[in-house]
């Protein structure tokens, strides 16, 4: 089971993919960082996903960054659950 992918919620609108990667780099090696955007408007939907290079780095990110203040908002960081069939 891969526990390297993180769900990040409550992101401020100001955060883009690069800023998200920069925030999580302090917890370890970031493989990918993506802010989910609205298909029609292209604006951030306020959440995203980050993949760390190891399970330990992902756990470290949850421990150290969950509840962290980013541009005045407390972000939520959890291990991402597998996508469910709709």
Secondary structure as UniProt FT lines:
FT   STRAND          5..9
FT   TURN            13..14
FT   HELIX           17..25
FT   TURN            26..27
FT   STRAND          30..37
FT   TURN            39..41
FT   STRAND          44..52
FT   HELIX           55..65
FT   TURN            66..67
FT   STRAND          69..70
FT   TURN            71..72
FT   STRAND          73..74
FT   STRAND          76..79
//
